[in-house]
Amino acid sequence: MASIPNKKMRGRAILVAALLIIVGFGLVIHQLYRVQLVEGESYKQEAMSRQLRATTINANRGTIYSADGQILAASATSWRVIFSPADITDEQATLLADGMSEILGVDRDFILERASNKKSFYQVIKSRVDKETADAAYQFALDNKINGVTLLPDTTRYYPYGTMASTVLGFVNADNEGAYGLEAYYNSTLSGTPGKVVTAKNAWGTDMPYTYQDITKAEDGNSLVLTLDSNIQSVIEKHLATALTEHAVQNRATVIVQDVNTGAILGMTTMPDYDPNNPQAIVSEISLQKLAQYEEGSDEYKEAFAYEQQVQWSNKAVNEAYEPGSVFKVITTATALETGAVTMQSSFNCIGSYVAGGIVKHCWKHAGHGLQTLAQAMQNSCNPAYMQIGERIGGTNFYNFFTSFGLTETTGIDLPGEESGYFYSEAQLNSTQGNLETASFGQSFKVTPIQLITAISASVNGGYLYEPYVVDKVLDSDGNVVSVTEPTVRRQVISEETSRQVCKLMEGVVTYGSGKNAAVPGYSIGGKTGTSEKLDSDRGYYTYSFVGVAPMDDPKVAVLLILDEPYETDLYGSTVAAPVVGAILSEILPYMGVETNYTAAELATINVTVPNAVGQSAHMGMAAMTQKQLSAVIVGGGDTVIAQVPASGSVIQKGSTVILYTDQESQEQKVIVPDVRGKTGQVVNTILINAGLNLDADGIGRISDTAVAIEQSIEPGTEVPRGTLITVTFSNTVKTENSP
């Protein structure tokens, strides 16, 4: 017989039950407190992540404009083609893969793999699809009754001018982020803020875009306005491309055009370059020849291919240091004059060689130049003379001014990957090993092209070292100015008087010396040639260069050209590089509004005989014209002159333009003869030059400022070859009915 619980036992049971209830409720309350208050936000976020899916909408990158307003890089709306595997059958998936692979160029297995995820309502077939192709893909889905195919807005970067300034602009990667050039350096400025599409998901984690959807619009990035002018850029790229072919340059070439009074870069290119619309493709014939020695698809091929890509993406003007050679003599000269080591009246004797550090250094003129003034030493580009100048400067002064010209540090240009080269220490220059002497003529050390042109600009602009820059303004998405780059002077390196002396000496190089092939009729050009042996190469290669400055009475622009490893031998910067810089200056100086030194009377009375350029290289043909004080324009894509207008032997006015044709197709181009009757001589000359024609002035009144044209040899409206000579008769007393 079971015992009956007494009153005391029942009380204990009730107490235990109560305690259990209290503890249980306490635990529940504690858990609720922890879940709702302590960790509530994290659970809320986790719940939302399980219920919602966010899809990024790429922002349009800002536009990149040239200084003259041309669009060099822009973003366009494109489309992302997506589909819902959960809404299609296996049969439809196969049909979708067959159709989309053909329309979108996507691998068929790629689409089938994504279609196998039957829990998903969202799979991307392809991004950055143009509207026409995206519409075709969508129409295919409609025609074949395939559910769940959708188009979402996307963004695509494109470069309207293709290869123009590609090594400066760079490009974007698959994630629309800057990979090289300005695109990389200003990535955060250009990128903008991405938007997003938030879509509901069901309990199985699949997307339900039609149940709930919230869209946050993307904010476009800021835009850049460059200092690069598209017209100047076109000129330098045209002439550099010709020079590459003329001289079979093996290791690429570069040109920089700089405003000497601000540091702004007006033009910059490295060639061979690439198309940023398709940056992965190798375009250099030399690179392709190197790749041809490997089996395509092999590890060696892949490694070589990646290397050649890196080479073509590199901006040689900023990313690669080189031995400057005799172009550096401009800096040595400025240093020598500023320190008082030499004067304009100093003299130097050249017997054809000079001994330094126990090593004999030869002059390019083996017989020697004899006794020379400073001007003659620079005009002759005499190494023995400059070794003597270096010794007079001394190692300490030489090092201090090398540093002051900014050549031991990066320039600070707003482009990625800038190198700084290398130089001797002060102690090495003060040694007896000949380091100072060889450095004085630009050998045995390295600088970058951007360092060198910036230092040379300081030598001719009054002595002020500017920080070079490529971006002039930053604009917001509405076109409002966010910031403007102000020219930055780092320091004054030399006095204005020394700078004027350097300008005079550089002008003498082009007028009387080794730079005569860079002369441009009507303009005062200064310059310096450079031919430097690549001492770190066992192949005996050379770098040929030239720097040109104009106009020398008030310098505005500097042009530096470097041709790395031309194939030919026995060349000099004076014959290879100088004509190219002269050709560039002949086009950009008029464009920049720099006036010629000729008066209307001089143009009307000074005649010259046109020389024969047929059979010569394009730039040497142009140099032959400049020797006769004629301008020349290269037309065509070849590297050898096959015809010219006017023909050799024609008598035309100084300053007239001779057209040099380098291919058959270009000869077929015609221009229309304008009506110049009733106009004064200066106006007639301007009209004909702008039309691509030449003036032969005739008549007793042609010299007078009041004389007007009464007759022209070819009727207005006639089609003639560009460069044709138009004989115009002037009179002081007769006016035609066309007179103003």
WOSULFEN-V402254 format. One record per backbone hydrogen bond with DSSP energy under -1.0 kcal/mol. NH is the residue of the N-H (numbers start at 1). CO is the residue of the C=O. E is the energy in kcal/mol with one decimal. If there is no record, write none. Layout:
nh = {NH	NH}
co = {CO	CO}
e = {E	E}
//
This chain:
nh = {10	11	12	13	14	15	16	17	18	19	20	21	22	23	24	25	26	27	28	29	30	31	32	33	34	35	36	37	38	39	43	44	45	46	47	48	49	50	51	52	53	55	57	62	64	65	66	67	69	72	73	74	76	78	79	80	81	82	83	86	87	88	93	94	95	96	97	98	99	100	101	103	104	111	112	113	114	115	117	118	120	123	125	126	129	134	135	136	137	138	139	140	141	142	143	144	145	146	150	152	154	156	158	162	164	166	168	169	170	173	176	179	180	182	183	184	185	186	187	190	191	193	195	196	197	198	199	200	201	202	205	208	211	212	214	216	219	221	222	223	224	225	226	227	229	233	234	235	236	237	238	239	240	241	242	243	244	245	246	247	249	250	251	253	254	255	256	257	258	259	260	262	263	265	266	267	269	271	278	281	288	289	290	291	292	294	298	302	303	304	305	306	307	308	309	310	311	312	313	316	318	319	322	325	328	329	330	331	332	333	334	335	336	337	338	339	341	342	346	348	350	354	356	359	361	363	368	370	372	377	378	379	380	382	386	387	388	389	390	391	392	393	394	398	399	400	401	402	403	404	405	406	407	415	419	422	429	430	438	439	440	442	443	446	447	450	452	453	454	455	456	457	458	459	460	461	463	465	467	469	472	473	474	475	476	479	482	483	485	490	493	499	500	501	502	503	504	505	506	507	508	509	510	511	512	513	514	515	516	518	519	523	526	527	528	530	532	534	535	537	543	544	545	546	547	548	549	550	552	554	556	557	558	559	560	561	562	563	564	565	567	576	578	581	582	583	584	585	586	587	588	589	591	592	593	594	597	603	604	605	606	608	610	615	616	618	621	622	623	624	625	626	627	628	629	630	631	633	635	641	642	643	645	649	650	652	654	655	656	658	659	660	661	662	668	669	671	673	678	679	684	685	686	687	688	689	690	691	692	693	694	696	698	702	708	709	710	711	713	717	718	720	723	724	726	728	729	730	731	739}
co = {6	7	8	9	10	11	12	13	14	15	16	17	18	19	20	21	22	23	24	25	26	27	28	29	30	31	32	33	33	34	39	40	41	42	43	44	45	46	47	48	199	197	195	190	73	224	70	228	66	64	64	158	156	154	129	152	126	150	123	120	84	85	89	90	91	92	93	94	95	96	97	99	100	107	108	109	110	111	114	116	117	83	81	81	79	130	131	132	133	134	135	136	137	138	139	140	142	141	82	80	78	76	74	159	161	163	165	165	166	177	173	171	171	168	169	180	181	182	184	186	187	219	57	216	55	214	53	212	51	206	202	200	208	208	198	196	193	60	189	475	63	473	65	470	266	229	230	231	232	233	234	235	236	237	238	239	240	241	242	243	244	565	564	271	562	269	560	267	558	264	556	259	259	469	257	257	255	253	275	278	284	285	286	287	288	291	295	298	299	300	301	302	303	304	305	306	307	308	309	314	315	315	447	442	325	326	327	328	328	329	330	331	332	333	334	335	336	336	343	372	370	361	359	356	354	352	365	350	348	373	374	375	376	377	382	383	384	385	386	387	388	389	390	394	395	396	397	398	399	400	401	403	402	413	318	446	425	426	434	435	436	439	438	422	322	317	448	449	450	451	452	453	454	455	456	457	458	491	488	263	225	225	483	223	480	476	474	474	472	465	463	495	496	497	498	499	500	501	502	503	504	505	506	507	508	508	379	509	513	515	516	520	549	506	547	545	543	541	533	534	532	563	530	561	528	559	526	557	524	551	550	550	258	548	256	546	254	544	252	542	247	572	573	577	578	579	580	581	582	584	584	585	587	588	590	589	522	599	600	601	602	652	650	641	613	639	617	618	619	620	621	622	623	625	626	625	656	658	660	616	661	661	659	610	647	608	606	629	653	631	645	633	643	635	665	666	720	718	709	676	680	681	682	683	684	685	686	687	689	688	724	726	728	699	731	679	729	729	727	673	715	671	692	721	694	696	711	698	708	736}
e = {-2.0	-1.6	-1.8	-2.2	-2.4	-2.2	-2.7	-2.6	-2.4	-2.7	-2.7	-2.7	-2.9	-3.0	-2.9	-3.0	-2.5	-2.7	-2.3	-3.1	-2.8	-2.6	-2.9	-2.7	-2.7	-3.1	-3.0	-2.2	-1.9	-3.7	-2.1	-2.4	-2.5	-2.3	-2.6	-2.4	-2.4	-1.6	-1.4	-2.9	-3.0	-2.8	-2.9	-1.9	-2.8	-3.2	-2.8	-3.8	-1.9	-2.9	-1.5	-2.5	-2.8	-2.0	-2.1	-3.3	-2.6	-2.8	-2.2	-2.3	-1.6	-1.3	-2.3	-2.0	-1.9	-3.0	-2.5	-2.2	-2.3	-2.9	-1.7	-2.3	-3.0	-1.3	-2.1	-2.3	-1.5	-2.1	-1.2	-1.7	-1.7	-1.7	-3.1	-1.3	-2.6	-2.8	-2.9	-1.7	-2.2	-2.4	-2.6	-1.9	-1.7	-2.0	-3.0	-1.8	-1.4	-2.8	-2.4	-2.3	-2.8	-2.6	-2.8	-2.0	-1.8	-2.3	-1.2	-3.0	-2.9	-2.7	-2.0	-3.3	-1.2	-2.4	-2.3	-1.1	-2.6	-2.8	-1.5	-2.5	-2.2	-2.4	-2.7	-1.7	-2.8	-3.3	-3.2	-1.7	-3.4	-2.2	-2.0	-3.3	-1.7	-1.3	-2.3	-3.2	-2.9	-2.7	-2.2	-3.0	-2.4	-2.6	-2.8	-3.0	-2.3	-2.9	-2.1	-1.8	-2.3	-2.1	-2.2	-2.2	-2.2	-2.2	-1.6	-2.2	-2.4	-1.5	-2.9	-2.1	-1.4	-2.5	-2.3	-2.5	-2.2	-2.1	-2.1	-3.1	-2.6	-2.9	-1.3	-1.3	-2.6	-2.2	-2.3	-1.5	-2.1	-2.5	-2.2	-1.3	-2.4	-2.1	-1.8	-2.1	-1.5	-2.0	-2.3	-2.5	-2.3	-2.5	-3.0	-2.3	-1.9	-2.4	-1.9	-2.0	-2.0	-2.3	-1.8	-1.0	-1.9	-3.5	-3.1	-2.7	-2.0	-1.8	-1.6	-1.0	-1.9	-2.6	-2.2	-2.5	-2.6	-2.5	-2.4	-2.3	-1.4	-1.4	-1.4	-2.5	-1.8	-2.1	-2.7	-1.9	-3.2	-2.5	-2.2	-2.6	-2.6	-2.5	-2.0	-2.5	-2.7	-2.1	-1.7	-2.2	-1.7	-1.9	-2.6	-1.8	-1.8	-1.9	-2.2	-2.4	-2.4	-2.6	-2.5	-2.2	-2.2	-2.4	-2.4	-1.9	-1.9	-2.2	-2.1	-1.4	-1.8	-1.5	-2.1	-2.3	-1.6	-2.0	-2.0	-2.1	-2.3	-1.8	-2.3	-2.6	-1.5	-1.9	-2.5	-2.4	-1.5	-1.3	-1.1	-1.5	-1.1	-2.9	-2.3	-1.1	-2.7	-1.9	-2.3	-2.6	-2.7	-2.1	-3.5	-1.4	-3.0	-3.3	-3.5	-2.1	-2.2	-1.9	-2.3	-2.2	-2.0	-2.2	-2.6	-2.2	-1.6	-1.1	-1.1	-2.5	-2.8	-1.2	-2.2	-1.9	-1.4	-2.3	-1.6	-2.2	-2.9	-1.7	-1.8	-1.9	-2.7	-2.7	-1.3	-1.8	-2.7	-2.6	-2.9	-1.9	-2.0	-2.8	-3.1	-2.0	-1.4	-1.1	-2.5	-2.3	-2.3	-2.9	-2.5	-2.6	-2.5	-3.3	-1.7	-2.0	-2.1	-2.2	-2.6	-1.9	-2.4	-2.1	-2.2	-2.8	-2.1	-1.0	-2.4	-2.1	-1.2	-2.2	-1.3	-2.4	-2.5	-2.2	-1.7	-1.2	-2.1	-3.6	-3.2	-3.0	-2.1	-2.0	-2.6	-1.8	-2.1	-2.0	-1.2	-2.0	-1.7	-1.2	-1.8	-2.2	-3.0	-2.2	-3.0	-2.8	-3.0	-1.2	-2.0	-3.0	-1.8	-2.6	-2.3	-2.4	-2.1	-2.2	-3.4	-3.0	-2.6	-2.4	-1.3	-1.4	-2.7	-2.3	-2.9	-1.7	-2.8	-2.5	-1.9	-2.5	-2.6	-2.4	-2.5	-1.3	-1.6	-3.3	-2.5	-2.5	-2.7	-1.4	-2.3	-2.4	-3.3	-1.3	-2.5	-3.4	-1.6	-2.4	-3.2	-1.7	-3.3	-2.2	-2.7	-3.1	-2.2	-1.9}
//
